[in-house]
Every structure is written in C-alpha cells, then in structure tokens.
Amino acid sequence: MNYNPLVSIVVPLYNSQNDIENCLESIFRQTYKNYEVIIVDDGSTDNSVYLVEHFISQHTDMQILLLHQQNFGPSKARNEGILHSKGDLIAFLDSDDEWKSDKLSSMVPFFVDNEVGIVSSLYSIANDCAFNNLDNSVKLITPNRLLFKNYFITSATVGRANVLKKYLFNELQKYSEDYRLWLEICFSGYKCLLFNSCLTKMNSKPIYGGSGLSSKLYEMEKGEWHNYYHLLKIGRINFFQFLCAISFSSIKYIYRIVDVKIKKR
C-alpha cells in the first residue's frame, strides 16, 4: 500500500535565532518529502524572523508558510498552525529542537490504522539519548498508563489532523497543556503509540529543573492537577482514578524537588 499523506509541520517560533536554522535544516533533510511547514512567529524580538525569511528564500522548493501573531504563547501559536494546516497529519517541532532525517518516514506508516490518533518517538538531550534498549518496537500507551506518566514530548509527536483540530491545545493553560491534549485524545478512544527510537533531538536543557518552562516545577505540578481535574469534570475518569493520579503526581513532584536541590549542591 502506497501511503503518502501530506504532513503539516507546525513550528512555533519565539526568539530562537540561535537554533531556528538548525531546526529548519532538519526538516529539509527529511527522507519523507510530502510535507508543508507552517512557522508561527509568536512576537519574536530578535533576528528569528529574518533568519526564517532568509531560509525561505534559499529553499524555494519547500512549502513554507510564515505566520505572525502577538506574544500569546506556544499553545496559541501551535493552534494557529493546526488551523492553517492542509495535511492529513500534523507534526510538531519546537524552534530549538531538531529531527533525525528518518523522523517522518518512521512515524507516518503507523497512521494507516485509522484508529491511531497520535504517534510519538523517544528523544535525545543534545546528542545523548535519554533512553536505553532502543529496538524500534512500538508500544500502545493506554489511557491508564498515560494518566500516570506523560510519554509524549511535543517535538516528537505526530497526530491525525482531524483529531487535533477537534481538541486543540488549551490556550489558557501555560504548563502541561500538551499533556492535557494527549490525555483528551487518549481518553476519547484513539490509539496512542510510542515508537522506541530516538528520532528527536532536544536542546540541552533537562526535562525538569533547568532553564525556561521546565524549571517551573510547582507550576508544572499545578498544570498536571488541572489536567486530572479536567478529565474528572468531563467524565473521562472517576474520583478514585483522580485521587490516584494526583497522589502519584505529588510523589513525583517531591522527588523532583529533592533531586534538583541535590544537583545544585
């Protein structure tokens, strides 16, 4: 079966002049060629937009749409990209991250199964893969598994366009908003898959405890609690599941706080 859907790649951009060219070059190097790129500038004040415009002028064979908005945050930027997309699938890539060249060619075939909502891969921090025992297997992440751990990094995730357009990112939520979206999709009955291979290269900040959003551990924890309460409110989980989820999340939060303090000594 020759499955060759158009993939819309959504890149939210904010003050990434040091990384955006590498990000876009990693898209250009994809072995899977049926894609469009939607870059949403979130009110950058550095040279990011100039560098993107220069890249576009040098790569006229690529379908690239550059959109602009005020600084409303990455959720609004990603939603704008989703709503302007033409593809059957949508892939997300943050402007300071990169993909390996076989990222899309590895992800796309899973969507032959119409029940699949999202597929994600593992990631490296800079050039160090954060995982062991990589065997290119695929794992089905069930709703209950996802409730206790977010397996999906946004820059590593590809989703079915009609599913993402139905749910979208919550623009009022600043932390763990991506996790909320994956939970909504998974608890709505769509298959969510994790491909056991490092196909996304994140920048050098750790997942928690470093600079930027990932250092806001308390805000991230509140975001998770909001996610679980949202699932409870819309009837996706019961009160017992809610209590279990927030209890386990709280334990992880305490562990991270201790871990960060030890590392800072």
C-alpha positions as CSV (number, residue, x, y, z in Angstrom):
1,M,0.0,0.0,0.0
2,N,1.4,3.4,-1.0
3,Y,0.5,5.6,1.9
4,N,1.8,9.1,1.3
5,P,-0.3,11.7,3.2
6,L,0.6,15.3,3.3
7,V,2.2,16.1,6.7
8,S,1.8,19.7,8.1
9,I,4.8,20.5,10.3
10,V,3.9,23.2,12.8
11,V,6.9,25.2,14.3
12,P,6.1,27.8,17.0
13,L,8.8,30.5,16.9
14,Y,9.9,32.8,19.7
15,N,13.3,34.4,19.9
16,S,15.2,31.3,18.6
17,Q,17.8,33.0,16.5
18,N,20.5,30.6,17.7
19,D,18.5,27.4,16.8
20,I,15.9,28.0,14.2
21,E,18.2,27.4,11.2
22,N,19.2,24.0,12.5
23,C,15.6,23.2,13.2
24,L,14.6,24.0,9.6
25,E,17.6,22.3,8.1
26,S,16.5,19.1,10.0
27,I,13.1,19.4,8.3
28,F,14.8,19.9,4.9
29,R,16.8,16.7,5.4
30,Q,13.7,14.5,5.9
31,T,13.7,11.5,3.7
32,Y,9.8,11.8,3.7
33,K,9.2,14.7,1.3
34,N,5.4,15.1,1.2
35,Y,5.1,17.9,3.8
36,E,4.4,21.6,4.3
37,V,5.9,23.8,7.0
38,I,3.9,26.3,9.0
39,I,6.0,28.6,11.1
40,V,4.1,30.8,13.6
41,D,6.1,33.7,14.9
42,D,5.0,34.4,18.5
43,G,6.1,38.0,18.5
44,S,9.9,37.5,18.4
45,T,12.1,40.5,19.1
46,D,15.4,39.0,17.9
47,N,16.6,38.1,14.4
48,S,14.5,34.9,14.3
49,V,12.1,36.1,11.6
50,Y,14.9,37.5,9.4
51,L,16.6,34.1,9.6
52,V,13.4,32.3,8.6
53,E,12.8,34.6,5.7
54,H,16.3,34.1,4.5
55,F,15.9,30.3,4.8
56,I,12.6,30.5,2.8
57,S,14.4,32.5,0.1
58,Q,17.1,29.8,-0.1
59,H,14.7,26.9,-0.2
60,T,12.1,27.8,-2.7
61,D,11.4,24.1,-3.3
62,M,9.9,23.8,0.2
63,Q,6.3,24.7,1.0
64,I,6.7,27.1,3.9
65,L,4.1,29.4,5.4
66,L,5.2,32.1,7.8
67,L,2.5,33.5,10.1
68,H,2.8,36.2,12.7
69,Q,1.0,36.9,16.0
70,Q,1.5,38.9,19.2
71,N,3.3,37.1,22.0
72,F,0.4,34.9,23.1
73,G,2.5,31.8,23.9
74,P,3.2,28.4,22.2
75,S,-0.3,27.0,22.6
76,K,-1.9,29.8,20.6
77,A,1.0,29.5,18.0
78,R,0.5,25.8,17.7
79,N,-3.3,26.1,17.4
80,E,-2.8,28.7,14.6
81,G,-0.6,26.3,12.8
82,I,-3.1,23.5,13.2
83,L,-6.0,25.6,11.9
84,H,-3.9,26.7,8.9
85,S,-2.8,23.2,8.1
86,K,-3.8,21.4,4.9
87,G,-2.3,18.0,5.7
88,D,-3.9,14.7,6.9
89,L,-1.3,14.5,9.6
90,I,0.3,17.3,11.8
91,A,3.8,17.1,13.3
92,F,5.1,19.5,15.9
93,L,8.7,20.7,16.2
94,D,9.8,23.5,18.5
95,S,12.1,26.0,17.1
96,D,15.0,25.0,19.3
97,D,14.7,21.3,18.5
98,E,15.7,19.1,15.6
99,W,14.6,15.8,14.0
100,K,16.7,12.9,12.6
101,S,16.3,12.5,8.9
102,D,14.0,9.5,9.2
103,K,11.7,11.0,11.7
104,L,8.6,11.4,9.4
105,S,9.3,8.3,7.4
106,S,9.3,6.3,10.6
107,M,6.1,7.9,12.0
108,V,3.8,8.2,9.0
109,P,3.2,4.5,8.3
110,F,1.5,4.0,11.7
111,F,-1.4,6.1,10.6
112,V,-2.5,3.5,8.1
113,D,-4.5,2.3,11.1
114,N,-7.4,4.8,11.2
115,E,-7.8,4.3,14.9
116,V,-4.4,5.8,15.6
117,G,-4.7,9.4,17.0
118,I,-1.1,10.2,17.8
119,V,2.4,8.7,17.5
120,S,5.5,9.8,19.3
121,S,9.1,8.8,19.5
122,L,11.8,9.0,22.1
123,Y,14.3,11.9,22.2
124,S,17.8,12.8,23.0
125,I,19.0,15.7,25.1
126,A,21.6,17.3,22.8
127,N,23.4,14.2,21.4
128,D,22.7,12.0,24.4
129,C,19.7,9.7,24.1
130,A,17.8,9.7,27.3
131,F,16.8,6.0,27.0
132,N,18.2,2.5,26.8
133,N,17.2,-0.7,25.0
134,L,16.2,1.0,21.8
135,D,14.7,-1.7,19.5
136,N,12.3,0.2,17.2
137,S,9.4,-1.5,18.7
138,V,6.1,0.2,19.2
139,K,4.1,0.5,22.4
140,L,0.4,1.1,22.8
141,I,0.1,3.7,25.6
142,T,-3.3,3.0,27.2
143,P,-5.3,5.7,28.9
144,N,-4.4,4.4,32.4
145,R,-0.7,4.3,31.6
146,L,-0.8,7.9,30.2
147,L,-2.7,9.0,33.3
148,F,0.4,8.3,35.5
149,K,3.1,9.4,33.1
150,N,3.3,11.7,30.1
151,Y,5.1,9.6,27.4
152,F,4.8,12.2,24.7
153,I,7.2,15.1,24.1
154,T,5.6,17.7,21.8
155,S,8.5,17.9,19.3
156,A,8.5,14.1,19.0
157,T,4.7,13.8,18.3
158,V,2.7,13.4,15.1
159,G,-1.1,13.5,15.2
160,R,-4.0,13.0,12.9
161,A,-5.2,16.4,11.7
162,N,-8.9,15.9,12.2
163,V,-8.3,14.7,15.8
164,L,-6.0,17.7,16.7
165,K,-8.4,20.2,15.1
166,K,-11.2,18.8,17.3
167,Y,-9.3,19.1,20.6
168,L,-6.5,21.7,20.1
169,F,-4.2,23.0,22.9
170,N,-5.7,24.8,25.8
171,E,-4.6,28.4,25.3
172,L,-5.5,29.4,28.8
173,Q,-3.1,26.9,30.3
174,K,0.6,27.7,30.4
175,Y,2.1,24.5,31.9
176,S,1.4,20.8,31.0
177,E,-1.0,21.9,28.3
178,D,0.5,19.4,25.8
179,Y,-0.1,16.6,28.4
180,R,-3.8,17.7,28.6
181,L,-4.2,17.4,24.9
182,W,-2.7,13.9,24.8
183,L,-4.9,12.8,27.7
184,E,-8.0,14.1,26.0
185,I,-7.2,12.3,22.8
186,C,-6.2,9.0,24.5
187,F,-9.3,9.0,26.8
188,S,-11.5,9.7,23.8
189,G,-10.7,6.2,22.4
190,Y,-7.9,6.9,19.9
191,K,-4.8,4.7,19.9
192,C,-1.7,6.5,21.1
193,L,1.6,4.9,20.2
194,L,5.2,5.3,21.3
195,F,8.0,4.3,18.9
196,N,11.0,3.1,20.7
197,S,13.7,5.0,18.8
198,C,15.4,8.4,19.5
199,L,14.2,10.5,16.5
200,T,14.0,13.9,18.1
201,K,16.9,16.0,19.3
202,M,16.0,18.4,22.1
203,N,18.2,21.3,23.2
204,S,20.5,20.9,26.1
205,K,18.0,21.8,28.9
206,P,16.8,18.9,31.0
207,I,13.1,17.9,31.1
208,Y,12.8,19.5,34.5
209,G,14.9,21.6,36.8
210,G,16.7,23.6,34.1
211,S,16.1,26.9,32.5
212,G,12.8,28.1,30.9
213,L,9.5,26.5,31.5
214,S,11.0,23.2,32.7
215,S,12.4,24.9,35.8
216,K,8.9,25.9,37.0
217,L,8.2,22.6,38.8
218,Y,5.4,24.0,41.0
219,E,3.6,25.5,38.0
220,M,4.0,22.3,36.1
221,E,2.6,20.3,39.0
222,K,-0.4,22.6,39.2
223,G,-0.8,22.1,35.4
224,E,-1.0,18.3,35.9
225,W,-3.6,18.7,38.7
226,H,-5.7,20.9,36.4
227,N,-5.4,18.2,33.7
228,Y,-6.7,15.5,36.0
229,Y,-9.5,17.7,37.3
230,H,-10.5,18.4,33.7
231,L,-10.7,14.7,33.0
232,L,-12.8,14.2,36.1
233,K,-15.1,17.1,35.2
234,I,-15.8,15.8,31.7
235,G,-16.4,12.3,33.0
236,R,-13.3,10.6,31.5
237,I,-12.1,9.4,34.9
238,N,-13.8,8.7,38.2
239,F,-13.0,10.1,41.5
240,F,-10.8,7.2,42.6
241,Q,-8.7,7.5,39.4
242,F,-8.4,11.2,40.1
243,L,-7.1,10.7,43.6
244,C,-4.6,8.1,42.5
245,A,-3.4,10.3,39.7
246,I,-2.8,13.4,41.9
247,S,-1.3,11.3,44.6
248,F,1.2,9.7,42.3
249,S,1.9,13.1,40.6
250,S,2.6,14.7,44.0
251,I,5.1,11.9,44.9
252,K,6.9,12.6,41.6
253,Y,6.9,16.3,42.3
254,I,8.5,15.8,45.7
255,Y,11.1,13.5,44.2
256,R,12.0,16.1,41.5
257,I,12.3,18.9,44.1
258,V,14.7,16.8,46.1
259,D,16.6,15.8,43.0
260,V,17.0,19.4,41.8
261,K,18.2,20.6,45.2
262,I,20.8,17.7,45.4
263,K,22.1,18.5,41.9
264,K,22.5,22.2,42.8
265,R,24.8,21.5,45.7
